[in-house]
Amino acid sequence: MNKFLQYIPWVGFALMQAMNIPNVIKAIQTGESMPIASVTMLIIALCCYLVDAISRNCKLHIVSSIIGIVSNLTVLFFIY
């Protein structure tokens, strides 16, 4: 059972990152997404979480933050 419980955070991470997929697709197809200020604030927040995750050496949060930053930078790229 403990082995199973180790994978629950990774499942949550996958679901949270999958949430960004529709935003990225919409930005690529139409150039529309959340307001630029919201995306920028989200990227800054993810950078803060990344610094914290690195300081705690938490692989799950490091990977999650990096993927979130990349996906939101992709959205920003296609908005402009």
Secondary structure, DSSP 8 states (H G I E B T S, - for coil): -HHHHHHHHHHHHHHHHHTTHHHHHHHHHHS--S-HHHHHHHHHHHHHHHHHHHHHT-HHHHHHHHHHHHHHHHHHHHH-
